[in-house]
Amino acid sequence: MKKLLFTVAMTTFFSLSAFAADFNANANLRNNIAYNDLLGTCTITFTMYNSAGEAVYSWTEEYWAYSYQNCKI
């Protein structure tokens, strides 16, 4: 029984690892940087695209910055 559970766990792990490697190889990440002078904030929106060019996932990060040059990735 232990061998069966170990085999299933390892097969699942290697399958997920192969999927993640394939996904990362075909993914494209783009970002958009915006600086707000009034509030002194830097907003970066990251968008991940798949190999077909469709947006798959997007997230936004915001932090304080003194100028546009301080908006580092």
C-alpha positions in Angstrom: 0.0 0.0 0.0 2.9 2.4 0.8 4.5 1.7 -2.6 1.2 2.5 -4.3 0.7 5.8 -2.5 4.4 6.7 -3.1 4.0 5.9 -6.9 0.9 7.9 -7.2 2.4 10.9 -5.4 5.6 10.8 -7.5 3.6 10.4 -10.7 1.5 13.4 -9.8 4.6 15.5 -8.8 6.4 14.8 -12.0 3.3 15.4 -14.1 2.8 18.8 -12.5 6.4 19.7 -12.8 6.3 18.9 -16.6 3.1 21.0 -16.9 4.7 23.9 -15.1 7.9 23.8 -17.2 5.8 23.7 -20.4 3.6 26.6 -19.2 6.6 28.7 -18.2 8.3 28.1 -21.5 5.2 29.3 -23.4 4.3 32.2 -21.1 5.0 35.9 -21.9 5.0 38.5 -19.2 4.4 42.2 -20.0 4.0 45.1 -17.6 2.6 48.7 -17.6 4.1 51.3 -15.3 2.2 54.4 -14.2 3.5 57.1 -11.8 1.1 59.4 -10.0 2.7 62.8 -9.2 -0.1 63.9 -6.9 0.0 60.8 -4.6 3.6 59.9 -5.2 2.8 56.3 -6.0 4.1 53.9 -8.6 1.6 51.4 -10.0 2.8 48.5 -12.0 0.4 46.1 -13.7 1.8 42.8 -14.8 -0.1 40.7 -17.3 0.9 37.1 -18.3 0.0 36.0 -21.9 0.0 32.4 -23.2 1.5 31.4 -26.5 -1.7 32.2 -28.4 -1.5 35.9 -27.1 -4.4 35.6 -24.7 -4.2 37.3 -21.3 -4.1 34.5 -18.7 -3.4 36.3 -15.4 -2.9 39.8 -14.3 -2.0 41.5 -11.0 -1.1 45.0 -9.9 1.5 46.3 -7.4 1.5 49.8 -5.9 4.2 51.4 -3.8 5.6 54.8 -2.9 8.1 56.5 -5.2 9.7 59.9 -5.4 9.7 60.0 -9.2 9.1 57.9 -12.3 12.7 56.8 -12.2 12.1 55.2 -8.8 9.5 52.9 -10.3 11.8 49.9 -10.6 10.8 46.4 -11.6 
